[in-house]
Amino acid sequence: MSVAPVDAWSTVESTSWDFGDGTSATGTSAAHSYSSAGTYTVRVTSTDAHGHATSTTREVQALPAAAPD
């Protein structure tokens, strides 16, 4: 999932992630593991050098952990 700055000529100053389970991260890319199966809404927000923010959301489904063999 990605999001572009509002102003195509402006650089991205910060990117934040909200994983929908009370945890978050910063940076242009992020990885996350959920502790419980379920559907979560992930939001990524990008802020450009002028302070303009844009965000996008996506629902992800975390599956239960596989049972050991």
C-alpha distances in whole Angstrom, upper triangle without the diagonal:
4,7,10,14,16,19,18,21,20,18,15,18,15,12,12,10,12,12,15,17,19,17,15,14,14,13,10,9,10,11,13,16,17,21,21,20,19,16,14,12,9,9,8,11,12,15,17,21,23,21,19,16,13,11,8,9,8,11,11,14,16,19,22,23,25,29,31,33
4,7,10,13,15,14,17,16,14,12,14,13,10,11,10,13,14,16,19,20,18,15,14,13,11,8,9,11,13,15,18,20,24,24,24,22,19,17,14,11,10,7,9,9,12,14,17,19,18,16,13,11,9,8,10,10,14,14,18,19,22,26,27,29,32,34,36
4,7,9,12,12,14,13,12,10,13,11,9,11,11,14,15,17,21,21,19,16,15,13,12,10,11,13,16,18,21,22,26,27,26,24,21,18,15,12,10,7,7,6,10,11,15,16,15,12,10,7,6,7,10,12,15,17,20,22,25,29,30,32,36,37,40
4,7,8,8,11,10,9,8,11,11,10,13,14,17,19,21,24,24,22,19,18,15,14,11,13,16,19,21,25,26,30,30,30,28,25,22,19,16,13,10,9,7,9,9,12,14,13,11,10,8,9,10,13,15,19,20,24,26,29,32,33,36,39,41,43
4,5,6,9,7,7,6,9,10,10,13,15,18,20,22,25,25,23,20,18,16,14,12,15,18,21,23,27,28,31,32,32,30,27,24,21,18,15,12,9,6,7,6,9,10,10,8,7,7,9,11,15,18,21,23,27,28,32,35,36,38,42,44,46
4,6,9,8,10,9,12,13,13,15,17,19,22,24,27,27,25,22,21,19,18,16,19,21,24,26,29,30,34,34,34,32,29,26,22,20,16,14,11,9,8,7,10,9,10,6,7,6,10,12,16,19,23,25,29,30,34,37,38,41,44,46,49
4,5,5,8,9,12,14,15,18,20,23,25,27,30,30,28,25,23,21,19,17,20,23,27,29,32,33,37,38,37,35,32,29,26,23,20,17,14,11,10,7,9,9,10,8,10,10,13,16,20,22,26,28,32,34,37,40,41,44,47,49,52
4,6,8,10,13,15,16,19,21,24,26,28,31,31,29,26,24,21,19,17,20,23,26,28,32,34,37,38,38,36,33,30,26,24,21,18,15,12,12,9,11,11,13,11,12,12,15,17,20,23,26,28,32,34,37,40,41,43,47,48,51
4,7,10,12,15,17,20,23,26,28,31,34,33,31,28,25,22,20,18,21,24,28,30,34,36,39,41,40,39,36,33,29,26,23,20,18,14,13,10,10,10,13,12,14,15,18,20,23,26,30,31,35,36,40,43,43,46,49,51,53
4,7,9,12,14,17,20,23,26,28,31,30,28,25,22,19,17,15,19,22,26,28,32,34,37,38,38,37,34,31,28,25,21,18,15,11,10,6,6,7,10,10,12,13,16,18,22,25,28,30,33,35,38,41,42,44,48,49,51
4,6,9,11,15,18,21,24,27,29,28,26,22,20,16,14,12,16,19,23,25,29,31,34,36,36,35,32,29,26,23,20,16,14,10,9,6,6,9,10,11,12,13,15,18,21,23,27,28,32,33,36,39,39,41,45,46,49
4,6,7,11,14,18,20,23,25,24,22,18,16,12,10,9,13,16,19,22,26,27,31,32,33,32,29,26,23,19,16,13,10,7,6,4,6,9,9,10,9,10,12,15,18,20,24,25,28,29,33,35,36,38,42,43,45
4,7,10,14,17,20,23,25,23,21,17,15,11,10,10,14,16,20,22,26,27,30,32,33,32,30,26,23,20,17,14,11,8,6,5,5,9,8,10,10,12,14,17,19,22,25,26,29,30,33,36,36,39,42,43,46
4,7,10,14,17,19,21,20,17,13,11,8,7,8,11,13,17,18,22,24,27,29,29,28,26,23,20,17,14,11,8,6,5,7,9,11,10,11,9,11,12,14,17,19,22,23,26,26,30,32,33,35,39,40,43
4,7,10,13,16,18,17,15,11,9,6,5,6,8,10,14,15,19,20,24,25,26,25,23,19,17,13,10,7,6,4,6,9,12,14,12,12,9,10,9,12,13,16,18,19,22,23,26,29,29,32,35,37,40
4,7,10,12,15,13,11,7,6,4,6,8,9,9,12,13,17,18,20,22,23,22,20,16,14,11,8,6,5,7,9,12,15,16,14,14,10,11,9,11,12,14,16,17,20,20,24,26,27,30,33,34,38
4,6,9,11,11,9,5,5,6,8,9,9,8,10,10,13,14,17,19,19,18,16,13,11,7,6,5,7,9,12,15,18,20,17,16,13,12,10,10,10,11,13,13,16,17,20,22,23,26,30,31,34
4,6,8,7,6,5,7,9,12,13,12,10,11,10,13,12,15,16,17,16,14,10,8,6,5,6,9,12,14,18,21,22,19,18,14,14,11,11,9,11,12,12,15,15,19,21,22,25,28,30,34
4,6,7,6,6,8,11,13,14,13,10,10,8,9,9,12,13,13,12,11,7,7,5,7,9,12,15,18,21,24,25,22,22,18,16,13,12,10,10,10,9,11,11,15,17,18,22,25,27,30
4,6,7,8,11,14,17,18,16,14,13,11,12,10,12,12,12,11,9,5,5,5,8,11,13,17,20,23,26,27,24,23,19,18,14,13,10,10,9,10,11,11,15,17,19,22,25,27,31
4,6,8,12,15,18,20,18,15,14,10,10,8,9,9,11,10,10,7,8,9,11,14,16,20,22,26,29,30,26,26,22,21,18,17,14,13,12,11,12,11,14,15,17,21,23,25,29
4,7,11,14,17,19,18,15,15,12,12,10,11,12,14,14,13,10,11,11,12,14,16,19,21,25,27,28,25,24,21,20,18,17,15,16,15,15,16,15,18,19,20,24,26,28,32
4,7,11,14,16,15,12,11,9,10,10,11,13,15,15,15,11,12,10,11,12,14,17,19,23,25,27,23,23,20,20,17,17,15,16,15,15,16,15,18,19,19,23,25,27,31
4,7,10,13,12,9,10,9,11,12,14,16,18,17,16,13,12,9,9,10,11,14,16,19,22,23,20,20,17,17,14,15,14,15,15,15,17,16,20,21,22,25,28,29,33
4,7,10,9,7,9,9,12,14,16,18,20,20,19,15,14,11,11,9,11,12,14,17,20,22,19,19,16,16,14,15,15,16,17,16,19,18,21,23,23,26,29,30,33
4,7,8,7,10,12,15,17,20,22,23,23,22,18,17,13,12,9,9,10,12,14,16,19,16,17,14,15,13,15,15,17,19,19,21,21,24,26,26,29,32,33,36
4,5,7,10,13,17,19,22,24,25,25,23,20,18,15,13,10,10,9,11,13,15,18,16,17,15,15,14,15,16,18,20,19,22,22,25,27,27,30,33,34,37
4,7,11,14,17,20,23,25,25,25,23,20,18,14,13,9,10,9,11,13,15,18,17,16,14,14,13,14,15,16,19,19,22,22,25,27,27,30,33,34,37
4,7,10,14,17,20,22,22,22,21,18,17,13,12,10,12,11,14,16,18,21,20,19,17,16,14,14,15,15,17,16,19,19,22,24,24,26,29,30,33
4,7,10,13,16,19,19,19,18,15,15,11,12,10,12,13,16,18,21,24,22,21,18,17,15,15,14,14,16,14,17,16,19,21,20,23,26,27,30
4,7,10,13,16,16,17,16,14,14,12,13,12,15,17,20,22,25,27,25,25,22,20,18,17,15,15,15,13,14,13,16,17,17,19,23,23,26
4,7,10,12,13,14,14,12,13,10,13,13,16,18,21,24,27,29,27,26,23,21,18,17,15,14,14,11,12,10,13,15,14,17,20,21,25
4,7,9,10,12,13,12,14,12,15,16,19,22,25,28,31,33,30,29,26,25,21,20,17,16,14,11,11,8,10,11,11,14,17,18,21
4,6,7,9,10,9,12,12,15,17,20,23,26,29,32,34,31,30,26,25,22,20,17,15,13,10,10,7,9,9,10,13,16,18,22
4,7,10,12,12,15,15,18,20,23,26,29,32,35,37,34,33,29,28,25,23,20,19,16,14,12,9,10,9,9,13,15,17,20
4,6,9,10,14,15,18,21,24,27,30,34,37,38,35,34,30,29,25,23,20,18,15,13,10,7,8,7,9,12,14,17,20
4,7,9,13,14,18,21,24,27,31,34,37,39,36,34,31,28,25,22,19,16,13,10,7,5,5,5,8,11,13,17,20
4,6,10,12,16,19,22,26,29,32,36,37,34,32,28,26,22,20,16,14,10,8,6,5,7,8,11,14,17,20,23
4,7,10,13,16,20,23,26,30,33,34,31,29,25,23,19,17,13,10,7,6,4,6,9,11,14,17,20,23,26
4,6,10,13,16,20,23,26,30,30,28,26,22,20,16,14,10,8,6,5,6,8,11,13,16,19,22,25,28
4,7,10,13,17,20,23,27,27,24,22,19,16,12,10,7,6,4,6,9,11,14,17,19,22,26,28,31
4,7,10,13,17,20,23,24,22,20,16,14,10,8,5,5,6,7,10,12,15,18,20,23,26,28,32
4,7,10,13,17,20,21,18,16,12,10,7,6,4,7,9,11,14,15,19,22,23,27,30,32,35
4,7,10,13,17,18,15,14,10,8,6,6,7,9,12,13,16,18,21,24,25,28,31,33,36
4,7,10,13,14,12,10,7,6,4,7,9,12,15,17,20,21,25,28,29,32,35,37,40
4,7,10,11,9,8,6,6,6,9,12,15,18,19,23,24,28,31,31,34,38,39,42
4,7,8,6,5,4,7,9,12,15,18,21,23,27,28,31,34,35,38,41,43,46
4,5,5,6,7,9,11,15,18,21,24,26,30,31,34,37,38,41,44,45,48
4,6,7,10,12,15,18,22,25,28,30,33,34,38,40,41,44,47,48,51
4,6,9,12,15,19,22,25,29,31,34,36,39,42,43,46,49,50,53
4,6,10,13,17,20,23,26,28,32,33,37,39,40,43,46,48,51
4,7,10,14,17,21,24,26,30,31,35,38,39,42,45,47,50
4,7,10,14,17,20,22,26,28,31,34,35,38,42,44,47
4,7,11,14,17,20,23,25,29,32,33,36,40,42,45
4,7,10,14,16,20,22,25,28,30,33,36,38,41
4,7,10,13,17,19,22,26,27,30,34,36,39
4,7,10,13,16,19,22,24,27,30,33,36
4,6,10,13,16,19,21,24,27,30,33
4,7,10,13,16,19,21,25,27,30
4,7,10,13,15,18,21,24,26
4,6,10,12,15,18,21,23
4,7,9,12,15,18,21
4,6,9,12,15,17
4,6,9,12,15
4,6,9,12
4,6,9
4,6
4
